[in-house]
Amino acid sequence: MSQKSPTKPFDWAAVQREIFSAAGTQPPAEPSSPRRHSGAHPGPHDQRTRSLSLSLPWRRPRSSLFVHDTHNLNENAIDDSNDQYPNPQHRRHATAGPFRGIIRRASHSFKGMVHRRPSLLNEEPIHEQQDHPESRPSTASSTWNKLRQATTFRQARSAYGLDACLQASLSCHHPTPASLPIPALGDAPPFIPEYGGAAAKASAAMQNDFFARNRWLHQPTSDDGNDRESGIGIVLTGTSAEFDIDGEAAASETTKIRRVDFITALPTELAIQILANLDAATLATMSTVSRKWADVIENQHVWRESFFREMGQTFATGGPVQPGTGLGIPHAVPENDWKRAYRTRQQLAQHWAEGRARPVYLCGHTDSVYCLQFDEHKIVSGSRDKTIRIWDMRTLECRLVIGPPDVVHARELLFDDELGGAETHYASGPNHGDERMVASTPAAVAYSMHHMASILCLQYDDEILVTGSSDATAIIHSVRDGYRPVRRLEHHTAAVLDLVFDDRHIVTCSKDTTICVWDRATGNLLRQLRGHAGPVNAVQMRGRTVVSCSGDLLVKLWDLDSGRAVRQFAGHTKGLACSQFSDDGRLVASAGNDRAIRVWDARTGDCVHELPNAHANLVRSLHVDSVSGRLVSASYDTDIKVWDLRDGRQLLEFPRWHASWVLSAKSDYRRIVSTGQAPKILIMDFGAGIDGIEMLEGAPSPPFSSSGGSGFF
């Protein structure tokens, strides 16, 4: 290789052009690219790269700078891709660019006259390369170096103004290595690979894409250097487009998490346990989500738990209702359809809210019916006709009559000769006897121990029936022995007006102003409570506490152990006829001749609710339903009313459903049963017409037997 004269690096292209000009020859044609034959008009890439003139302006003809000569423009342009037209004929047909392209090319030509300040590229000044016989030509300040630096990551591309040129060079067709000049041979420029850093770029792009897609999973660490609480130090390094993509990715991932069908994914047992904590309305809505959800929700365990949780709530019992106790929750047996039972309870509640009840009258007594008690299977009533009668709640038939021999053995007890020997015991509709629904002929029993006067009060459980009478005595009957009398309680000197008992004691009150406490097992008198100044008309007991009301206008609380009155409630203006205790012993209700109903706090003695003029006449009977929170009142005005113990509101009114005074009224989850001066028992059935209402009953009723035995109900 011959020794060449020293030449400045940035003058390399100009020197080559001067050599060929002096020799009168054209520069050697470079290999043509097939792509250039596709059209005669240069593309935007060619127009941009042709403006990068590298020749010395003082050696260039003036016309090449300012004259619109396509030939001169193409001669003074550098094609980044080394693509040229195969012959001058093609170049002469090319069209010139717009005027602003000429200005841009002129600016690039003038830029070549001035060295860039070292501070724009790096801190060290650029020194010219010294001659060395074996060194390669230096291109530090040439346009080739500028292009190479523009395509690297070390400097900002905008510093050279070659962003558009670089994008065009990356998108164009690159020649094969065989068409590129060979470095360090002759006057050929050094080969600067245009794909420099491509692998690093691809790796960085893949890494950025990976972090962009998974940024929503990134958990901040101590290495992040950011304040997790306040957000101080957070630097946004990505573009708005990148953050839009990140937000979409995070939203997409979050949506995927929210849409996980956990009911389908979980084992059926776990799904059932989860759904069992929902109420019926939510279960009904969720059953429409999918067939799988509907299948799981149909499981009986789900509806059973929901039924127990919602329907077992009570107002004043001190605990939830236990299944099978006759309070509207059936036994937990496998064959129960709990969803159907839930629907039945909802319909029953709707009937109560609307006051929709079917009346049925039980006829058979021959005089006023003073007292009663009932459950899901039977009604026990006591009358002024000296008899006790047991009625079948389901069939409405009278099953048994207990009384004195002269009453029980009379033919007119069972048959009415005036009506052609028709049965005297029957059930009728709301027309009070015009329509006989069910007729029956009960068994009549007369025991040696019996009452000689009106039956004024009674109470029973599974073992005993206790009755009180105007004959000043109370009699204990054995339920399991066909209601046979087993013991008489005698100490009062006047009529026994009311009674109550639990598993240890029997408490009676009398017109003689006293209260007697008896031992249930032996019938011995344990204590007599004195303190009222008038007849004690009603008593109730909860635990060791007894509440009583009297004609002396007072309501008193008694302690059974000490026999002393521990509290009294004053506020009524006339004599009291009835009182009731809530099951939890928290509330006391009282009413009487002043027509008002008062509800008291048993612990403080305060009046919680006062219902003045609750009725138009004496209020004869009260009943507290501690499960539902309903208070039922009955009056001499022939009306029956239902009140809400929570706020004292009147819920329902049944005017004149009795033909005369109402003497007693009691209720449960389904019915109100009342008696009056007329010899009839009124059953107000709120469950009539509801499909499956029998499902709510507790244990099935045992078969009735007038001869006694364990099957006698």
PEGI-V790192 format. One record per pair of residues at least 4 apart in sequence whose C-alpha atoms are under 6 Angstrom apart, sorted by the first residue. I is the first residue (numbers start at 1). J is the second residue. D is the distance in whole Angstrom. If there is no record, write none. Layout:
I:J:D ; I:J:D
This chain:
9:138:6 ; 9:139:5 ; 9:142:6 ; 10:141:5 ; 10:142:4 ; 14:55:5 ; 20:25:5 ; 32:84:6 ; 32:86:6 ; 33:83:6 ; 41:94:6 ; 42:46:6 ; 45:168:5 ; 46:50:6 ; 49:79:6 ; 50:77:4 ; 50:78:5 ; 51:77:6 ; 51:105:4 ; 52:108:6 ; 53:76:6 ; 53:77:6 ; 53:109:6 ; 63:67:5 ; 64:72:5 ; 70:96:6 ; 85:90:6 ; 118:122:6 ; 118:125:5 ; 119:123:5 ; 136:184:6 ; 139:145:6 ; 140:145:6 ; 150:157:5 ; 157:163:6 ; 181:188:6 ; 183:190:4 ; 183:191:5 ; 211:215:5 ; 212:246:6 ; 216:250:5 ; 226:233:5 ; 226:234:6 ; 227:231:5 ; 227:232:5 ; 238:242:6 ; 247:251:6 ; 248:252:6 ; 251:255:6 ; 262:266:6 ; 263:271:5 ; 272:276:6 ; 276:302:4 ; 276:305:6 ; 279:306:6 ; 287:293:6 ; 287:294:4 ; 300:304:6 ; 303:307:6 ; 303:338:5 ; 303:339:5 ; 304:338:5 ; 307:311:6 ; 307:342:6 ; 308:312:5 ; 312:320:5 ; 312:321:5 ; 313:320:5 ; 314:627:4 ; 315:626:6 ; 315:627:5 ; 315:628:6 ; 315:629:5 ; 316:583:6 ; 316:584:5 ; 316:626:5 ; 317:583:5 ; 317:584:5 ; 317:626:6 ; 318:584:5 ; 323:329:5 ; 323:330:5 ; 323:331:5 ; 324:329:6 ; 324:330:5 ; 324:331:4 ; 324:698:4 ; 324:699:6 ; 325:698:6 ; 326:697:6 ; 326:698:5 ; 328:669:6 ; 328:696:5 ; 329:696:5 ; 330:696:5 ; 330:697:5 ; 330:698:5 ; 331:698:6 ; 348:687:6 ; 351:355:6 ; 351:356:5 ; 351:686:6 ; 357:684:5 ; 357:685:5 ; 357:686:4 ; 358:684:6 ; 358:685:5 ; 359:430:6 ; 359:683:6 ; 359:684:5 ; 360:428:6 ; 360:429:5 ; 360:682:6 ; 360:683:5 ; 361:427:6 ; 361:428:5 ; 361:681:5 ; 361:682:5 ; 362:427:5 ; 362:680:6 ; 362:681:5 ; 363:425:5 ; 363:426:5 ; 363:680:5 ; 364:424:5 ; 364:425:4 ; 365:679:5 ; 366:679:6 ; 367:384:6 ; 367:385:5 ; 367:679:5 ; 368:383:6 ; 368:384:5 ; 368:677:4 ; 368:678:5 ; 368:679:5 ; 369:382:6 ; 369:383:4 ; 369:675:6 ; 369:676:6 ; 369:679:6 ; 370:383:5 ; 370:456:6 ; 370:663:6 ; 371:381:6 ; 371:382:5 ; 371:457:5 ; 371:664:6 ; 372:380:6 ; 372:381:4 ; 373:379:6 ; 373:380:5 ; 374:378:6 ; 374:379:4 ; 377:393:5 ; 377:701:6 ; 378:391:5 ; 378:392:5 ; 378:393:5 ; 379:390:6 ; 379:391:5 ; 380:389:6 ; 380:390:5 ; 381:388:6 ; 381:389:5 ; 382:388:5 ; 382:455:5 ; 383:387:6 ; 383:455:5 ; 384:454:4 ; 384:455:6 ; 386:453:5 ; 386:454:5 ; 386:455:6 ; 387:402:6 ; 387:403:4 ; 388:401:6 ; 388:402:5 ; 389:400:6 ; 389:401:5 ; 390:399:6 ; 390:400:5 ; 391:397:6 ; 391:398:4 ; 391:399:6 ; 392:396:5 ; 392:397:5 ; 397:440:5 ; 398:442:5 ; 399:442:4 ; 400:442:5 ; 400:443:5 ; 400:444:6 ; 401:444:5 ; 402:445:5 ; 402:446:6 ; 403:408:6 ; 403:446:5 ; 404:446:5 ; 405:409:6 ; 405:446:5 ; 408:444:6 ; 412:416:6 ; 414:423:6 ; 414:424:5 ; 415:421:5 ; 415:422:5 ; 415:423:5 ; 415:424:5 ; 416:421:5 ; 416:422:5 ; 416:424:6 ; 417:421:4 ; 425:439:6 ; 425:440:6 ; 426:438:5 ; 426:439:4 ; 426:440:6 ; 427:436:6 ; 427:437:5 ; 427:438:5 ; 428:433:5 ; 428:435:5 ; 428:436:5 ; 428:437:5 ; 429:435:6 ; 453:470:5 ; 453:471:6 ; 454:469:6 ; 454:470:5 ; 455:468:6 ; 455:469:5 ; 456:468:6 ; 456:469:5 ; 456:497:6 ; 457:467:6 ; 457:468:5 ; 457:498:5 ; 458:466:6 ; 458:467:4 ; 459:465:6 ; 459:466:5 ; 460:464:6 ; 460:465:4 ; 463:479:5 ; 464:477:5 ; 464:478:5 ; 464:479:5 ; 465:476:6 ; 465:477:5 ; 466:475:6 ; 466:476:5 ; 467:474:5 ; 467:475:5 ; 468:473:6 ; 468:474:4 ; 468:496:5 ; 469:473:6 ; 469:496:5 ; 470:495:4 ; 471:495:6 ; 472:492:6 ; 472:494:5 ; 472:495:4 ; 472:496:5 ; 473:489:6 ; 473:490:5 ; 474:488:6 ; 474:489:5 ; 475:487:6 ; 475:488:4 ; 476:485:6 ; 476:486:6 ; 476:487:5 ; 477:483:5 ; 477:484:5 ; 477:485:4 ; 477:486:5 ; 478:483:5 ; 478:484:5 ; 479:483:4 ; 480:709:6 ; 480:710:5 ; 481:708:5 ; 481:709:5 ; 482:708:4 ; 494:511:5 ; 494:512:5 ; 495:510:6 ; 495:511:6 ; 496:509:6 ; 496:510:4 ; 497:509:6 ; 497:510:5 ; 497:537:6 ; 498:508:6 ; 498:509:6 ; 498:538:5 ; 499:507:6 ; 499:508:4 ; 500:506:6 ; 500:507:5 ; 501:505:6 ; 501:506:4 ; 501:507:6 ; 504:520:5 ; 505:518:6 ; 505:519:5 ; 505:520:5 ; 506:517:6 ; 506:518:5 ; 506:520:6 ; 507:516:6 ; 507:517:5 ; 508:515:6 ; 508:516:5 ; 509:515:4 ; 509:536:6 ; 510:514:6 ; 510:536:6 ; 511:535:4 ; 511:536:6 ; 512:535:6 ; 513:532:6 ; 513:534:5 ; 513:535:4 ; 513:536:5 ; 514:529:6 ; 514:530:5 ; 515:528:6 ; 515:529:5 ; 516:527:6 ; 516:528:4 ; 517:526:5 ; 517:527:5 ; 518:523:6 ; 518:524:6 ; 518:525:4 ; 518:526:5 ; 519:523:5 ; 519:524:5 ; 533:552:6 ; 534:550:6 ; 534:551:5 ; 534:552:5 ; 535:550:5 ; 535:551:6 ; 536:549:6 ; 536:550:4 ; 537:550:6 ; 537:577:6 ; 538:548:6 ; 538:549:6 ; 538:578:5 ; 539:547:6 ; 539:548:4 ; 540:546:6 ; 540:547:5 ; 541:545:6 ; 541:546:4 ; 542:585:6 ; 544:560:5 ; 545:558:6 ; 545:559:5 ; 546:557:6 ; 546:558:5 ; 547:556:6 ; 547:557:5 ; 548:555:6 ; 548:556:5 ; 549:554:6 ; 549:555:5 ; 550:576:5 ; 551:575:4 ; 551:576:5 ; 552:575:6 ; 553:572:6 ; 553:574:6 ; 553:575:5 ; 553:576:6 ; 554:569:6 ; 554:570:5 ; 555:568:5 ; 555:569:5 ; 556:567:6 ; 556:568:4 ; 557:565:6 ; 557:566:6 ; 557:567:5 ; 558:564:6 ; 558:565:4 ; 558:566:6 ; 559:563:5 ; 559:564:6 ; 574:593:5 ; 574:594:5 ; 575:592:6 ; 575:593:6 ; 576:591:6 ; 576:592:4 ; 577:592:5 ; 577:620:6 ; 578:590:6 ; 578:591:6 ; 578:621:6 ; 579:589:5 ; 579:590:4 ; 580:588:6 ; 580:589:5 ; 581:588:5 ; 582:587:5 ; 582:626:6 ; 583:626:6 ; 586:602:5 ; 587:600:6 ; 587:601:5 ; 587:602:5 ; 588:599:6 ; 588:600:5 ; 589:598:6 ; 589:599:4 ; 590:597:6 ; 590:598:5 ; 591:596:6 ; 591:597:5 ; 591:619:6 ; 592:618:6 ; 592:619:5 ; 593:618:4 ; 595:613:5 ; 595:614:6 ; 595:615:5 ; 595:617:6 ; 595:618:5 ; 595:619:6 ; 596:611:6 ; 596:612:4 ; 596:613:5 ; 596:614:5 ; 597:611:5 ; 598:609:6 ; 598:610:5 ; 599:607:6 ; 599:608:5 ; 599:609:5 ; 600:606:6 ; 600:607:4 ; 600:608:5 ; 601:605:5 ; 601:606:5 ; 609:648:6 ; 616:637:6 ; 617:636:6 ; 617:637:5 ; 618:635:6 ; 618:636:6 ; 619:634:6 ; 619:635:4 ; 620:634:6 ; 620:635:5 ; 620:663:6 ; 621:633:6 ; 621:634:5 ; 621:664:5 ; 622:632:6 ; 622:633:5 ; 623:631:6 ; 623:632:5 ; 623:666:6 ; 624:631:5 ; 625:629:6 ; 625:630:5 ; 629:645:6 ; 630:643:6 ; 630:644:5 ; 630:645:6 ; 631:642:6 ; 631:643:5 ; 632:641:6 ; 632:642:5 ; 633:640:6 ; 633:641:5 ; 634:640:5 ; 634:662:6 ; 635:639:6 ; 635:662:5 ; 636:661:4 ; 636:662:5 ; 638:656:5 ; 638:658:6 ; 638:660:6 ; 638:661:5 ; 638:662:5 ; 639:654:6 ; 639:655:4 ; 639:656:5 ; 640:653:6 ; 640:654:5 ; 641:652:6 ; 641:653:4 ; 642:651:5 ; 642:652:5 ; 643:649:6 ; 643:650:4 ; 643:651:5 ; 644:648:5 ; 644:649:5 ; 660:677:6 ; 661:676:5 ; 661:677:5 ; 662:675:6 ; 662:676:4 ; 663:675:6 ; 663:676:5 ; 664:674:5 ; 664:675:5 ; 665:673:6 ; 665:674:4 ; 666:672:6 ; 666:673:6 ; 667:671:6 ; 667:672:4 ; 670:686:6 ; 670:687:6 ; 671:684:5 ; 671:685:5 ; 671:686:6 ; 672:684:5 ; 673:682:6 ; 673:683:5 ; 674:681:6 ; 674:682:5 ; 675:681:5 ; 702:711:5 ; 703:711:6 ; 704:712:5 ; 704:713:6 ; 705:712:5 ; 708:712:5
